[in-house]
Amino acid sequence: MNCDTYNQDLDTTNCNFIKDTVAKIDKIQKEVISDTTGRCIACEASLFTSANNTIPVRFFTCCGNPVVATNGLPLADTMFFRIESVRCNRYVTLRLLNVNGSDLEGTNYTCILDLDCVGSMQCLDPISVEVCTQSTD
């Protein structure tokens, strides 16, 4: 897909799988945080439980470029995120995840992404990240 010729109006079906997937991940993560029984919450054959409360994601623009954010540390850009909340079925608040060796860990930094600018996303294996359990919704 050419960035210069991309036309969002071509999506006449009002179906956006990326937005739907982001909303589903947000819902699942919030359910697992509120579930204290340790039962499996997510889809079949998933490792997603209260021990693994985060599905790390990567986003790519319609041009194929990775979405990258700076976490406030020198030379510490990241392209790994935890979905924190979705607003207006379009704007997603993302918690930045740092790479620590072969692991991902949460940070105190967030950014907001306009999903209308996203052309693809990648979901990774579930992990555990310390999160705030009080909702501001």
Secondary structure, 3 states (H helix, E strand, C coil): CCHHHCCHHHCCCCCCHHHHHHHHHHHHHHHHHHCCCCCCCCCCCCCCCCCCCECCEEEEECCCCECCEECCCCCCEECEEEEEEEECCCEEEEEEEEEECCEEEEEEEEEEEEHHHEEEEEECCCECCCCCCCCCC
